Amino acid sequence: MLSLWCASIEAAAHVFVSSDALAGDGAGDGAGDGAGELIEISGEDGRHLSRVRRIGVGEVITVADGAGLWRVTEVASVTNSSVMLSPTTEIYLEPLATPRFTVAFAPAKGDQPESVVASLSELGVDVIIPVITKRTVLKWTGERAEKAGERLRRVARSASEQSRRARLPEVMDPQPVARLVGWSGLVVASRDGGSIESLKDPGPDGWVLLIGPEGGLEAEEITSLGELESLRVGPHILRSATAPIAAAGMLWARRA
């Protein structure tokens, strides 16, 4: 199977589908060539392509299963609520950037969490975790945490389609910062931290980058996390919506 970045293809749109639909053979393993099979995009995605994007017959659309497999298709027909796609290539596998990395950030009020998740998804972050700390303004727990997680996963999906990712990031429900205790590869963003070059190469689980709330993590929270490294994101005080993006961009530069 050829390894190729999905974003390298010029396309009018990109959409996620099930593994069965991508394979086109009902096998559900993404291994079929899908010859002669059409892929139907219906529901919200179909209406968006048809009514909002005004996709037309003959246009190129890439489709992916969210786990790295993707292919190129051509629009065969369009209705008000659905789009039929005809595969024009074999199935490709998007390269897996290494090391993996997770970003855990403390959400603030307003649309900041959505904006952060969208940007992290575009950057190619593998796992995104909103964390609740002592200084976090938003105290998402229980049902509110579940609803917030669902909303942020929708944001990540949309941003991943826009940036033409073949792999969807895992977006967890908001978690207490104590959930990170004992995790390997933990890196805390700090103005007093080390340079990106000073970070040790992580283990197989990659880096876990933690960005605290405005005002920072409390000393006992940092101590409770156990062994960790710190990363200097810059000499200035960054807003809570800016720090996760800046720090994630620095780690991205260390990826292969």
Summary of the structure (lengths in Angstrom):
residues: 256
radius of gyration: 20.1
end to end distance: 20.3
largest distance: 61.1
contacts: 829
relative contact order: 0.15
helix: 29%
strand: 25%
